Amino acid sequence: MPKGASHPRARKPYATQACTVCRTKKSKCDGVKPVCGSCVSSGRDDECLWGRDIAARKPRTEAHFEALRKRADSLQAYSELLEGTLAKCVCQDVSAHFEFRPQQSEELDCADGASSSSEFIDSDEEITQELTVPAQRLKLDNNLGGLLLHGITSPFRFINRLPHEVSPITDVAENSDASYILLVDGVDISDADPDIDWSRYLPPEVVLDRREHDKILDLAFKFFTMWCLRIVPSLFLRDMHRALSVPRSQPTPRTPHYSPMLHNAFLSLCSVLSDDLHMRDTKTREYFANAAKACIQDECQRPDISLVHALAFLGTYHSNNGDRIMGELYFGMCSRISISLGLGVDPTVWVKSGLLSHEQMVSRNYAHWTIFCMDVCWASYFGRESYGPPLDRPKIPLPFVDSESDQIPWYYPPANIPPQPNFTSLAFYESASLFVIAHKIIDVVNGLRLSGCPRDELIKVDAYVTKIDLELNNWKSRIPPQLDITQGNKVKSTPQRLMLHFEYWWCSILLHRPFFNRRPRHGHPDVNHVKLCKRAAESILELAETWSSLYTLRYSPVTMLQVLFSAGTVFILLALQATASLRIAHGSLKTALAQAERCVRYLHEVGQTWSSSTRTADILSSMLNDKLRPIIARRLSPKRLEDLTPAHTPEPPGTETGASSLESSPAQSFTGLPYTHSSFPPYAAPYTELGAEWAQMPMDYFPQHHGNVQGGFGQYPVPLYPTVGGNTLPEWDSSEFLSTIDWIEPPKLWEHQNLAGIDRSRHF
């Protein structure tokens, strides 16, 4: 090459491996670690990861982009509001205010040699420091024998205890690795420690053998306690062995995950999962509840996590029996004890100082999030604010993900699904993060009970709702693939995975249902709340069908009734909407009513275990029969009634008994007769076969409305309702489960006036 000629450009070094971001984008990566040049230039420093086992980022869904758009629109509206407010401000010169700015500590030193204020404080006087410094301190209590966290206003924080006076580590039996083995199908009695005194603390009035006892525990671990991780099975069985393997003559060791009170409280609730009618009987379970309550005073002498869980079980026990006040009383005690024990405080410093073990730290963290998640469920169930463990306390890490325990196989032979990793702690982690969003939803829904909201307040509500909706979509897009449910893996979904998705769609309904009948306003983000509610309700039905086919809904957490009821209310609103205009949407009406019926049937299937679900099913059925049916019947013409009347009359319910009637008994929910366990409707009952009385009803039911009502109806028996002044009685106000805020425009679909000449299309 001639002298002075330019050399060709040298080839850049070849990168043997690209980061996850570059692999996803299929762009060139320079291979610089820990952050490549491409990620540095694009501001993706936090996302630049290395390793081929890291899953690529999932593509964003249409729903995610829709949520982003709505969030951007709401922020734009809020920005315009702030700019308009700022334009009306009268600015003043505030420079003179800086002379009143507090000075720094070094500026307080007097130039004439006067002493600093700090010299007046004797640093050797601990009491002075404790009175003036608002520090949170860990204290050990000799009487209670555990860790108690006292706040800065408590006088008890000045009682000093030496660490060696009380051991913070719970006493255990000699064989700390042993565990109680459940005597279930496939396990021989010789391998399950036959000599262990498993019924030592159970009430003698209950006749119970070990196989039935262990079967109840096994079903509860698989289908109930996995939701919100109300009990960690491995820790409960380990501590159960520790407590029951010592002779009766010796004092029972105190363990954090097992106690006589927890054992009895657990059985008082979960015995309903048994196939033995004696164990499911209310009086039998009451013996367990009374035995648990008899232990309260002894448990409170040295409280531990087991006391928190035992009180929570008693709260659910009473609530399921229909005794709401007693249920809230015990759960309130549970929530308060969890705060007193400091379960919501990050104990990392205590672990480093040796006051707590790492296992105790994880257990305390689990218990905190369990009570927090349950408190959100209670708040939604009773329509009240959440008063449980504080959410905004700093440094409360989400539940610990135990990858090792998540690999323990989950297996339920009747489902014909091969064993698979349980991923219980991972599901609990994701549930806790979702319940944080649900907590915000409860707050915003309860805060909507206002009147006379100005426009700027409406914009703030819109912005907040779209923000929460975006958080829900972000959570859904980030869910780990091990917990995702697709068409391919749906048929082998574990209960914890199904409940996680139930919870997501339930949160979506709670957020958007108050705005179901809200009319679009000029300048507001176009959020289709009806579409979002419908999609969530239909997804809930699909998941319920999957659960029912795999495990039957008799084996489900009690929270399932809240989820199914929320979906049923959406279908009621959709049925009302289908008849809200002059042109009746018959297809949508039939679909919505059939879906509402499915919710009632599923609730009754859950009610075979949880009596509260039967009561909830009766409420939803009453809404369909007593409120929705007359409204829709008055809107539809007798001609359509005649067209859709079923050609045959099905047999009345109760003619068949036994297990076979679960599949063959006709649907009768719209006859006003309650469901029974032996005769609830089949899964996919035809819409036109849900009632037989139509064929016997007079066709002159609407004498004053002939020719005024468009469309028709052909499912429900029409009672002869009285009229007032030529008009029917006031129709049902569905704002019972919508927000009462006036600007949402509560439903005006059923104003009690003559239907002729009313332009009902303006309401949607």
C-alpha positions, 0 to 999 in steps of 0.5 A: 500500500502506498505511503500515506494511503488510508488503512481500511477500517479495522473490524470491531471485536466479535461479541460471543454473547449478547445481553437479553435486551439485544437478543430480544431486539435482535440488534448488535451487542458489543458484549461489554459487561455488566452493561453493554453500550447499546443499553447504556445509549438507550437508557436500559441499564437496569434491564441489561442482563446476561445469561442464556437461562433468563427468559426473554421479555414477553410481548406487550398485549393489546390490553397493555397498550390500551392501558398505556393510552388511557393512562397518557390521556388521563395525565394529559387531562390532568396536566391541562387542569394544572396549567389552567390553575397555574394561569389563574395564580397571582404570583408574588415576590417571595424572596423575602421569605428566605430570611426565615429559612432555618439555619444549619447546625454549624450556623448556630455556633455563636461568634462571640464564643457562646456554647452550643446547645448540644453542650446542654445534653449529657450524652451519658444519660440514656434516658435523655437520649431515649426521650428526645430521639424518636427511635424504634427499638427492639425490646425483649420481654421476660414475661412473654418470652418473645420479641415485642416492638414498642413505638416511640410513644409507649412507656414500655420501651424504657424497660430494658431486657438483656438478650441473655435473659430470654432466648428469642429462638424457640425451644425445639425437640431433639430431632429438629429435622423430623416431620409429621408424615400424613397418612394418606393413600399410598402411605403405609402406617409403618412409614408414618410414625404410628406411635406419635400422639397426633390427637393429644390436643383434639377434643375427645367428643369428636370420633376421628381416626388418623387417616381421616384427620390426615386426609383433611390436612392434605386437602386443606394444604392442596386447595385452601391454605395455599391461597394467601399461604395461611399455613406453610405445610412443611413448617406446620408438619415439622413443628407438629412433630416437634410438639407431639413427639415429646411425652405428655409428662414433659412441657410442650415445646413452643413452636411458631408454626404449630400450637394446640390452638392452631391445630383445633382452629384449623380443623374447625374450618377445614373439616368441611373438606371431608367426605364424612358428613359427621366431620362436616357437621356444624356441631362437630366443627364447633367442638374444635372451635371451642377447644381452640378458644379455650387455649387463647389465654395460654397462647397469649402468655407467649404469643407467636405466629401460630396465635396470629394464624389461629385467630384468623382461622377462627375469624373465617370459621365464624364468617362462613357460619354467618356470624359476621360480628364474631368473625370480624372480632377474631380477625380484628384480634389477629390483625392487631396481634400481628402489629403488636408482634412487629410482623410488618417491620423488616427484621434484617437488623435483628437477624444480623445481631443474632436475635432472629434466625433467617427462618424466623425472619421469613416466617414473620414476613409470610405472616405479615403478608398473609394477614394483609392479603386477608384484610383486603379480602375482608374489606371487599367482602363487607364493603369497608375500608382496610384497617389491617397491617399498614401498607406504607410502612417503609422497608417491608419486602414482598414475600420471600420466594423459596425456589427449593420448596417450590420444586416440591411436587404438587400432585392430586391423583383424582385430577389425572394430572402428572406431578408438577412443581408447586410454585406456592411461594412464587404464587404468594409473592405475585398475590401479595404484589397484586393485593397491594394494587387491590388495596388501592382499588378498595380505597378509591372505590370507597372514596367515590361516595361523594356528591357534587364533584367539580370537574377538576375532581373528576379529572383527578379520579380519572387519572387515578383510576387509569393509573391503577388500571395500568398497574394491573396491566403491568402486573399481568404482563410481568407475571412469570411464565411458570404461573401464566395460564395459556390454552396449552397448559390450562388443563393442568393448572394447579389451584394456586395458579388458578386463584392468582388469575381469579384474583387479577380479574376480580380486581379488574371488576372491582375497579371498573364496575362502579363506572359501568353506567357512566356516560362518556363526557367531552374531554374525558379519556374514553375508557370502556368500562363495560368492555373491561368488566365483561372481559373480566367476568367471562375470564372468571367463568372460563377459569371456574369451568377449568377448576370445576372440571379438574377438581370440582369447585367443592375443593376451593378457597372460600374467597371463590364466592366473592369472585363468582358473585362479582362476575354475576353482577356484571352479567346482570348489568349486561342483561339490563344494558341489552334491553336499555334501547328501543332495539333489544339485543336478544342475543346479548340478553340470552348470553348474559342471563345464561352466564349469570345462571352459570355463576349461580350454579358455580356458587352452589357447587362451592356451597357444598363446602362453604355455607356462605357461598350458598347464601351468596348464591341465594342473593344472586339468584334473588337478584335475578328472580325478584329484581331483574326478571320483572324489569326485563319482562316489562320491557319485552312484548308478549309476542316474543314471550310466546315465541320463546316459551319452551315447548316442553315443561321440565320436571320440578327440582327434587325428583331425583336424589343422589350424586347422579342428580348433580348432572341430570336435575333441571334448572329451576333458579328462576322459579323462586325455589332455592337450590339444594345440593342434590338438585342444582342445575346442570352446567350448560342448561339451555337458556329457554329451559330455565323455567316452565311457568311461561307456558302457563302465564296469561298473554295479557299481562301487559294490557296497558303497554301493548304495542309500546314495548319492542322486542320480547322475552322467553325465559321467566315466569311473569308474576302479576305485579300491581300497578300505580297510576297506570305505571308499574312499581319502581324498578330495581336500582342496580346502583346497589352494587355500583358507586353512588357518586352522582357524576357516574350517573346511576342507572336510569334504565328502569325509571317507573314511567310509561315506556312509550316514547322514551329514548332509552338509548341516551343512557348508553 
